Amino acid sequence: MNLRSNDYVLNLYSQIKDLSCEDKEKKLLGVFKELAEHILSGYFLIKKNQSDSFVKVHPTCVEFYCHEEGEGKDKIKDYSVYHRNKEDRTFDKSVFPLGILHNHISGIDMTFEQGEDSANAIRLSALIREFRIDDSGKKEDKYDMEYINIEKKKNGGIVTKPTYLYDALYSQFSIFDGFSIQWIDGEKKAVLEESSEPRINVPEYEVENNKHVPVPKKDVVNRNDLTKNGKYKQCLRKWKFKLKQ
């Protein structure tokens, strides 16, 4: 399998451009499942320069985010996406090349953005929500990542805090010697849990003063409809996929 040349994903623009919003949502669910099967079968390979020392980081759960730039009632809008144009168009963000790691306050995204320019781009990314670390090949620069090890012990070897991926990727080896990070595809598709789920702490949005904002807790009747942190109305898109353990 080759994630870089997956036509089903990389030709997303041509597949959805003429669809209604409802049909796009259905199409995207299939695309995201396909992507998840690829991502959750592969791993990040972190190698120390001029050494045979390495670490593998295997994603075990991903959340997808997709936002279509531009106007139109059939555009897919996902205002939780960090890398998108400002609504008033005072600042447009360029289109990421395929496979850029996007670091932000919630963790790290693998990016699959598409489009000729920022005005008509599809902002598509996968947040690595959970992962496991295989450091059996690490022979140098060993030290105790206490906080990560506590997480692993609590969750059967799985790290469930997505921001810990910063350390798992960038803090394995000394910067003075240098190291590389490369994505390695799996040999076959991963087996996922039977059904996908809503993304964690992703709110539903509404328009307020000509700007999209999260629907606040005070406007939610049923507490079961709140985000996990209890602040907003939960977005119900089932765009979170998990590896079957």
N, C-alpha and C positions, 0 to 999 in steps of 0.2 A: 504493500500500500504506500502511496505517496501523497501526503497531505497537501504538499505544495501544488500538485498538478491535478487535484480532484475537481473535474469539470462540473460536477453536480453543485459544488459549492462556489467555485470561482466564476461560474456563469450565472450567478444568482440574479444579477440585474436584468438579464434578458428573460429569465424565467418568471419574474414577478411584475415587470413593468406595466403590463396591460391588465393585471388582475385587480379585482375589487379588494378593498381592505380585508373583508372577511375571508376571501379566498387566499389572500397573501398570508394571513395568520395560519391557515391550515398548511400552506406550502412551507412556510418557515419552520413549523414544528417538525416536518419531515427532514428538512435540510439540517436543522440543529441536531436531530437524532443521528443523522449520518456523520456529522462533524464530531459529535461526542464519541461515537464508536471508534473514530480514528484517533482523537486526542487521548482518550482513556486507554488506548492500547500502546501508546508511545511513551517517551520520557525525555526529560532534559538531561543531557550529559555535560557535566562540569569537569573539565580536565585541567590539571596544573601544567603550565608550560614546561617543556623539556623534562617531563617526568611521566611515569606510568601510573601516577596516582589520580584517581577519578571518583566521582560521586554521581549516582543516578537519582533523579527526582521524578517520581511517577504520579501524575495527576490521577485522582480517584473520583473527583466530582467537579463538574463545570456548570457555570451559569452563562447563558447567552444573552447578549444585549444587541438590539438592532434598531436603528433610527434612520429613516429616510429624510434627507435634507429637501428643502423646497416646499412649495405650497400645493394643496390639493386634498380633497376629502378622502382619497384612497391611499394616502401616504401612511406608512407605518411610523408611528411616533413613539419613542421610548425616551422620556425626558430624564431617566436615570443615567443615560449615557454621558460619560464625562467628556469624551472627545467629540464634540459637535459644535456647529456654529452657534453664535449667540442669536437669540430669537429676533432681536432688532437688527441683525445683520451688521452690527458695528464691528464685529470681529469674526471672520471666517477662519476655520482651521483646515490646513492642507490635508490631503488624503494620505494616510499612512501607507507605505509600501507593505506588501504582504509579509506577515510574520514578525512585525515589530512587537517587542515587549513593551506594553504601555503600563508604567508604574503610576499608581494613584493612591488616594487615601484608603481605599478599600482592599487593595492588593495589587495583583499583576494580571493584565489581560494579554492573551494572544490575539493579534488583530488580523482581520480578514476584510478590511475596507475595500470598497470598489467604487468606481466612478471616474469620469474624465476630469472633473474638477470639484472643488469643495461645495459649489452651489447645488450639485445634483448627486452628491455622494451617498452611498449606503454605508453607514457606520455599523460595522459588524465586528463583534469581539466576543471572546470567551474568557470569563474570569475563572481562574483556577481556585475553586472554592475549598477543595480538600486535596491532600496529597500524602504520599509516603516517601521516605528517604531510604535508599540503599547505599550505605557508606562502606560496604565490605571491600571496595576497591581503593579506599582512602588510606594511603600509607604514610602521608606526611601532613603536617599542620593540624594534627589532631588536637581537639579541645572539647570541653563539655558545653554543648548548647543546652543549658539547663531547662529553659522555658520550652524548647521544642521537645526535649525528652520527657518532660512532665505531660505534655499534650499526647505524646505517643503512648505513654503508659495508661492514660485515661481512656484512650480510644482505640485500643488494639493495634497500635502501630501507625494509626492514621493521624495526621495533623489537620485539625478542623478550623484553625484560625488562618484565613487567607493571607493576612499581612506577614505571617511568619515565612512566607515564600521568599520575601526579600533576603532573609538570612540564609535560607536553604540554597538559593542560587548564587548570591553575591558574597557570602562570608565563609566559604569553605576553604579558600586558599589565600595566601598572602598576595597582596597587590604588587609587592616588590618583585616577586617571581613571575606574576602574571598568570592568568587562567582564561579559558574559553568556555562559552556556553553554546551548545548546539542541540537542536531538536532532532531526535531519532524516531523515525516512524516504527510502529509495531508491524509484525509480520501478518497478523490477521485482526479483523475487527474485534473490539472488546464486546463482552456480553454485559448489557446494562440491566439495571433493575427494571421491573416490568413496566412501571409508569413513571413519567417525569413529574416534577413537582413545581410549585411556585418558588420563585427566587426569594432568598432570605432578606428581609427588611427592605424590599423594593416597594415603594408606595404607588398608589394610583394618583394620577394628576388631574387637576381641574384648572380652569382659567380664572385668574383674579387680577384685575387691573391690567388686562391685556398681556398677562404673563402666566405661564404654566407653573403651578406650585403643587406640592403634595397635599392631598386631602387630609386635613388635621383630625386628630382623635375626637374632638368635640362634635364633629359631623358624622361620626360612625355610631350607629345604633347598637349593633351586635359586636361584642368584644372579640368574638371569634374572627371578625373581619379585619382586625388590626394587624399591623406588622409585628414581628417578634419582639421588637423593642417597645411596643405599645404606643408609638407616637403618631402613626398615620394609618390610613386605610390601605390594606395590602393589595398590591397588583396581583391578579389571578392568573396571569400568563404562566403556563407550566413550562418554563424554559430552563429548568435545572435538571441535569441528568447525572446519575450516579452509577459507578461501576458495581456490578453484582459481586458480592463478596462470598 
